[in-house]
Amino acid sequence: MGSALICCVFASLPSSAASGEKLMAELTASGRALQDVQPKATEDYLAGDADRALERFLAVSDENDWKSLFMLGNMLFTLQPEESFRWHQRAYELSRHDDLVLLELAYDYTRRDECSKAVSAWRKVDKADLFGSYMPMLATYCHLKLGDDAGAFAMMDRFKARHGQLEGALKDVWGEPVLRVHADMLGRFKRSGSAADLDAALKNSVRFDVGRDRGRALLAMADAATSAAPSPGDVAAPLQCLRPALEMEASLPTNADSGSTAGKNAIRDLWKQRMDACGLAINGHALPGNAALARVLVVTAIDLDIASAQELVLAHASQLDERARSKDGDIAALRLLAAMQARTQDPALQQTDELGWSRYASPEFAASRLSGMFKPDATPTPENLARLDQAHRQFPDEPNILRLWLRYGRPSNEDAREGWRRLALMEFRKPSLQRDEMHFQPTAFTLYEALREYREASGR
């Protein structure tokens, strides 16, 4: 379960009462048993076997004890949402409708867009004095979905969380944890043999920090690719060639700490040696034809200081651009090129964005191109406004384009009101996180902006 949610479970308990202390101790005991098997379950997820991970958790849970199922549902909240919901429902029945379990169901209903049930649950949780911090803002989402503006604005007024609390909760409720995505994609590849599933797993792997978990995830992909029939040779052979580096990375003590300075240097040196020996990405070698694997190599080279982002752009921009402009096309190569250019603030990103928009009709490329046109201190030109209108007609549901259109496109009052509402709902589910000069954690500025503008447009 995510940190934002798991903290609220214990913070909500009436710990001053003897019964509350007893319940806390029982819940802690149930959670401890689950935490004891979590390292092995993590290995299962890294191997693409979510079913085996679930079996481990079930083996230390009591299906007739609501407290055990309550903690099981919490443990699975981000990793296996459907299973989590099922166990929360069962815990609610066995507990004879305990308010603490209902609090977890309120999260479940909100995530599932079962908003009538969610609003009812949040109201009961509120009456039980378990409703606070960022929770009113989660309730705001469902009031908005149901068209209940008065309820939404009342919830907004009760939102008094510390910086980062809501952002953490949004990540827990609607985010896609790297471990879960990896287990899903790799498990799917093992069943289907589809190269697209393996590419998705490879693309997701760059979200791991360099270290034990990433190494084991890549090793599992290498094994799966080698044993697949037919084997995806464009990935299997390079991964096998890189295997010594993967094995060293997988042997690190934890994913969060890649060890001593000497250990980090050894990892870097081995990755550099294997990439060169395998003819991949550095020292004049081309990127592999598989864009997902190429992304892994680029990110690894930058993170381990094997090569700078600028060096990699200079070495590979032409190759990636040619692949994207070829007769068959390659949008994955273009996306990698754009990511490298954005990192180095390369002016050529404009041409990359134009190609992604014009040839591939990609809303992400259109949004990126427009963000370069509409600078905070610049006055938009008529040509820029025409491009913005074109993009909004073409991609009405792309949040970054919608926000620019609402700011600069001169919508009618009613279109603006509805647009800010739609943007707020999008931002709840996938917030555009930004940093400011005051905080270390990213903030959901666009969500707060959309809610503020919608309220103002509604005259509330």
C-alpha positions, 0 to 999 in steps of 0.5 A: 500500500502507498505511504500516503494511505497506509499512514492514514490508517493508523493515524485515524485509529482512536489510539487513546482508548484501550479498544483502539490500542488493542485494535492497533496492535492486532492490525500491526501484527497482521501487517507484520506477517505480510511485511515478512513475506513482502521481499519474496513477493517482490521477487515474484513481481520482478519475475512477472509472476503476480499470481505467485506473489498473491499466493505468498500473501494469502498464505499468511492471511486469515480469510475469516479474520477481517483485520487480516483481510483489511491489512491484506487489501492495504498491502495489495492496494497499489500492486493488485487493485482488483484483489485489494478491492475484493479483500476490502469488501470481504473485510467490511462484511466480516467486520460488520461494517466497521468504519475503518474498513469503509475508509479503505473502500472509499478509496477503492470506490473513488479509484473505480469511478463508482462515485455514488458509492464513494460519496456515500462512503466518504460521508459515513467516514466523515461522521465517524471522525475519520475524515481529514487531511487530503481526503476532502480533495479525493471526495471533491473528485467524485462530487465533480463527476456527479455534477454536484458543484456545491458538494465539490466546493464544500470539500475543497474548503475542507482541504488542509493537507501538508504539501505533498500529501495529496500528490502522494495520495493521487499517486497511490489511488491512480498511479501506475507503480513501476513494479506492478506495470513490470509484473503485468507486462512481463507476465503478459509477454510470457503468456503471449510471446508478443514483442509489444508486451516485451517492449512495454516491459523494457520501456517501463524498466527505465522507471526503476532506479539503477540497482537491485530491482532494475537488474533483476527485472532486466534479467527476467526479461532477458530470460523470458526473451531467450526462452520465447518461441520464436525468440525476439532476436532483436532484444534477446541477443543484446540482453544476453550479451549484456548479461554480466552487467545485469547480473552485477546490478541485480546482486546489489544489496538494495534497489535504493542504494547501489552500494559504495563508491567502489561498487558504483564504479564497478557497475559503471565500468562493467556496463561500459565494457559490455555496451562497447563489447556488444556494439551498443550505443557508445564509442561510435556504435549505433543504437539497437533497432529496438527503440525500447532497448535503446531507451534502456541503454541511453538512460543507463549511460546517462545515469551511470555517467558513461556518456552525457546526454549531449554526447548521446544526442550528437551521436544518435540524433541523425539515426533516430530521425532517419528511422522516424522519417523512413517509409515504414516509420518509427514513432518509438524512435522519435519519442526517444529522440524527443526525450533526449532533445528535451533533456539537453534543451536542443532547439531541434526538438521543435522539428521533432515535435512537428514531425510527431504532430504532422506525420504521427498525429500524436497529441503528446508531440502537439502538446510539446510543440505548443508549450514551446510556442506559449511561453509565460512572458511572451505574447502569442502570435496569430499563427500560434493561436491558429495552431492552438485552435487546430490542436484543440479541435484535433486533440480535445482530451489532451490535458496540456493542450486543453489548458493552453486553449483555456488560457489563450484560446478565448473560449466562451464562458460556458466552454471555459467553465466546462473545460476547467471542470474536464481538466480538473477531472483529468488532473486528478487521475494523472496530475501534471506535477511541477516543482517550485522554488519552495518545495522539494516534492512536486506539486499538482499545480495544474489541478489546483489551477483548474479547480480554482478557475472552475469555481470562479467560472461557476460564480462560487 
